[in-house]
């Protein structure tokens, strides 16, 4: 097994007296998808913020290529090759595809004080980058981002990260607000990013989507890792049960079954 690109080593995070993360240790390798699973409030967002430089650990360490690193800001994390794509793609609806792709690093033409934005070059590169990820419907770089579907916006953001040399791609609930067809497109792009050798962290609470692309899985419950396993080690039902709290769900099911039996299989009567 190859050495990890990115590792969390015994990471804890507190905000004042509130402990949010407890002893988180994870390894992320090139060409693998780590699925970080958990219900709302499990701590997934805090892990993202630590890895993207928004927060720093209260204790423990983050390592890249075996050496400790401290990300002082999102820009610092990006300079280390970590790209984060949030749920709605982080794109700008009123910008063109080409402009949104290069926002902050726009290509220019001309000389000295006469430099201007090179719209033709930006459009050509942006369209090519998206099409190489398999989104062939995007052919016009002047098209407004607001006219794209949710899946196409995600594709644009991922293509941008790949183009600018990301080594680690963090995807925060990329399929949560998408329909089946659009979600399938995004999952294909995740597989393509993996094939190109990127290390991918796929944050989701949708087990089926995780199982479609994941190689390594970690389940978070109340800020701690409840399970850490490889593809094929657990069934979908076992993963869902873990995320839901296991014993709590079993108790609830037993209570419902007992109540239904007591009512002779009839639904509850209204008061």
C-alpha positions in Angstrom: 0.0 0.0 0.0 1.3 3.4 -0.9 2.2 6.1 1.7 -0.6 8.6 2.5 -0.6 12.0 0.9 -2.6 13.4 3.7 -3.0 12.2 7.3 -4.9 13.3 10.4 -3.1 12.1 13.6 -5.0 12.1 16.8 -6.8 15.4 15.9 -9.0 17.0 18.5 -11.0 20.3 18.0 -12.7 22.3 20.7 -14.5 25.6 20.5 -14.3 27.0 24.0 -15.7 24.4 26.4 -17.3 22.4 23.6 -15.4 19.4 22.2 -16.3 18.9 18.6 -13.8 16.3 17.3 -12.3 13.5 19.4 -9.0 11.8 18.4 -9.6 11.7 14.7 -7.0 9.7 12.8 -7.3 9.1 9.0 -5.1 8.4 6.0 -5.8 9.5 2.5 -3.9 8.0 -0.5 -3.5 9.0 -4.1 -6.0 7.3 -6.4 -8.4 6.5 -3.6 -11.7 7.9 -2.5 -12.2 8.2 1.3 -15.9 8.4 2.1 -16.6 10.4 5.3 -20.0 9.4 6.4 -22.2 10.7 9.2 -25.5 12.2 10.1 -26.0 16.0 10.5 -23.9 17.2 13.4 -21.5 14.3 13.3 -18.5 16.5 12.8 -18.0 16.2 9.0 -18.0 19.9 8.4 -15.4 20.5 11.1 -13.1 18.0 9.5 -13.5 19.8 6.2 -12.6 23.2 7.8 -9.5 21.8 9.4 -8.3 20.3 6.1 -9.1 23.4 4.1 -7.4 25.8 6.5 -10.5 27.5 8.0 -9.7 26.1 11.5 -6.6 24.6 13.1 -6.6 21.6 15.4 -6.7 22.1 19.2 -4.3 19.1 19.4 -3.0 16.4 17.2 -1.4 17.0 13.8 -2.0 17.1 10.1 0.6 15.6 7.8 1.3 15.8 4.1 3.7 13.4 2.5 4.7 12.3 6.1 5.7 15.9 7.2 3.6 18.0 9.7 1.8 20.9 8.1 -0.2 23.8 9.5 -2.7 25.5 7.2 -3.0 29.1 8.3 -5.8 29.9 5.8 -7.8 28.4 2.9 -5.2 30.0 0.6 -2.4 28.2 2.4 -4.3 24.9 2.1 -4.9 25.5 -1.6 -1.2 26.3 -2.1 -0.5 22.8 -0.7 -2.7 21.3 -3.3 -6.0 20.9 -1.3 -9.1 22.0 -3.2 -12.6 22.0 -1.6 -15.8 21.9 -3.6 -18.9 22.7 -1.6 -22.4 21.5 -2.1 -23.4 24.0 -4.8 -20.0 24.0 -6.5 -18.7 27.4 -5.3 -19.4 28.9 -8.7 -20.8 32.4 -9.6 -24.2 32.3 -11.3 -23.9 35.7 -13.0 -20.4 34.9 -14.4 -19.6 33.2 -17.6 -18.2 29.6 -17.5 -14.8 30.9 -18.6 -14.7 33.8 -16.1 -15.9 31.6 -13.2 -13.2 29.0 -14.1 -10.4 31.5 -13.8 -11.8 33.8 -11.1 -8.8 35.4 -9.3 -6.2 34.0 -11.8 -7.6 35.3 -15.1 -5.4 34.9 -18.2 -4.5 38.2 -19.9 -3.2 39.5 -23.2 -1.4 42.7 -24.0 1.5 44.3 -22.3 2.1 46.3 -19.1 -0.8 48.7 -18.3 -2.6 47.6 -21.4 -3.2 44.0 -20.3 -6.8 42.9 -20.7 -8.7 39.7 -19.8 -8.2 37.0 -22.5 -11.8 35.8 -22.9 -11.1 33.5 -25.8 -8.3 31.7 -24.1 -10.2 31.4 -20.8 -13.3 30.0 -22.6 -11.3 27.5 -24.6 -9.5 26.1 -21.6 -12.6 26.0 -19.4 -14.7 24.1 -21.9 -11.9 21.7 -22.7 -11.3 20.9 -19.0 -15.0 20.2 -18.4 -15.3 18.1 -21.5 -12.3 16.0 -20.6 -14.2 15.1 -17.4 -17.0 13.8 -19.6 -19.5 16.7 -19.5 -19.8 17.2 -23.3 -23.0 19.3 -23.2 -20.9 22.4 -22.2 -19.5 23.8 -25.4 -19.8 27.6 -24.9 -17.5 29.3 -22.4 -19.6 32.5 -22.6 -22.6 30.7 -21.2 -23.7 31.9 -17.7 -23.0 29.5 -14.9 -26.5 30.2 -13.6 -27.9 28.4 -16.6 -26.1 25.1 -15.7 -27.6 22.2 -13.8 -26.4 21.4 -10.3 -24.4 18.5 -11.6 -22.8 20.7 -14.3 -21.8 23.3 -11.7 -20.2 20.6 -9.6 -18.4 19.4 -12.7 -17.1 22.9 -13.5 -15.8 23.3 -9.9 -14.1 19.8 -10.0 -12.6 20.5 -13.4 -11.2 23.8 -12.1 -9.5 22.0 -9.1 -8.0 19.4 -11.4 -6.7 22.0 -13.9 -5.0 24.0 -11.2 -3.1 21.0 -9.9 -5.0 19.9 -6.9 -3.6 16.7 -5.2 -6.4 16.4 -2.7 -10.0 17.0 -3.7 -12.6 17.5 -0.9 -16.2 17.1 -2.0 -18.7 18.4 0.5 -22.1 16.7 -0.1 -21.8 17.0 -3.9 -24.9 14.9 -4.6 -27.1 16.0 -1.8 -29.2 18.5 -3.8 -29.1 16.6 -7.1 -31.5 14.3 -9.0 -30.6 10.8 -9.9 -29.2 11.6 -13.3 -27.2 14.6 -12.2 -25.8 12.7 -9.2 -24.7 9.9 -11.5 -22.7 12.4 -13.6 -20.9 13.7 -10.5 -20.1 10.1 -9.3 -18.6 9.4 -12.7 -16.4 12.5 -12.3 -15.3 11.4 -8.9 -14.2 8.1 -10.4 -12.4 10.0 -13.2 -10.5 12.2 -10.6 -9.5 9.0 -8.8 -8.3 7.5 -12.1 -6.1 10.5 -12.6 -4.4 9.9 -9.3 -6.1 12.5 -7.1 -6.8 11.7 -3.5 -10.6 12.3 -2.9 -12.5 12.9 0.3 -16.2 12.4 -0.4 -18.4 13.7 2.4 -21.9 12.4 2.3 -24.8 10.9 4.3 -26.0 9.0 1.2 -24.7 5.5 1.6 -25.5 4.3 -1.9 -23.5 7.1 -3.4 -20.6 6.4 -1.1 -20.6 2.7 -2.0 -20.6 3.5 -5.7 -17.2 5.3 -5.6 -15.5 4.6 -2.2 -12.4 2.6 -1.5 -12.1 3.6 2.2 -14.9 4.5 4.6 -15.0 6.3 7.9 -18.2 6.8 9.9 -18.4 9.8 12.3 -20.7 9.8 15.3 -20.7 12.8 17.6 -17.2 13.9 16.6 -15.5 10.5 16.9 -14.8 7.8 14.4 -17.2 4.9 15.0 -15.9 2.7 12.2 -13.0 2.7 9.8 -13.1 0.1 7.0 -12.3 -0.8 3.4 -14.6 -1.4 0.5 -16.4 -4.8 0.8 -15.9 -5.0 4.6 -19.5 -4.0 5.4 -22.9 -4.2 3.7 -25.1 -1.1 3.0 -27.4 -2.1 5.8 -24.5 -2.3 8.3 -23.2 1.1 7.3 -26.7 2.7 7.5 -27.1 1.1 10.9 -23.8 2.5 12.1 -24.7 6.0 10.9 -28.1 5.9 12.6 -26.6 4.8 15.9 -27.1 1.1 15.7 -28.5 0.2 19.0 -30.9 3.2 19.1 -32.4 2.2 15.8 -32.8 -1.4 16.9 -34.6 -0.2 20.1 -36.9 2.0 18.0 -37.8 -0.8 15.6 -38.5 -3.1 18.6 -40.8 -0.4 20.1 -42.7 0.1 16.8 -43.1 -3.7 16.3 -44.3 -4.1 19.9 -46.8 -1.2 19.5 -48.1 -2.5 16.2 -48.6 -6.0 17.8 -50.5 -4.5 20.7 -52.8 -2.6 18.3 -53.5 -5.7 16.3 -51.6 -4.4 13.3 -53.8 -1.3 13.1 -52.4 2.2 12.8 -52.5 4.5 15.8 -55.9 6.2 16.4 -56.1 10.0 16.4 -56.8 11.6 19.7 
